[in-house]
Amino acid sequence: MAKSFAIFFDTEIVISLENSVTQTEKTLLKGGYDNLAEQVRLYLEKIIKPELKSLIE
């Protein structure tokens, strides 16, 4: 199960997601496509990061 938490500093917030592997990533890993699963994760982070940032600001 995925866990998330946030830590607040003076003017910054750190958000951590643990065990947040998507079903697509699980399927790719199970099929031996580790590199592709990592690429998917990196692209998801690249897309989600600006969206989270705009929500928080």
Secondary structure, DSSP 4 states (H G I P E B T S, - for coil): --EEEEEE-SS-EEEEEES---HHHHHHHHTT-HHHHHHHHHHHHHHHHHHHHHHH-
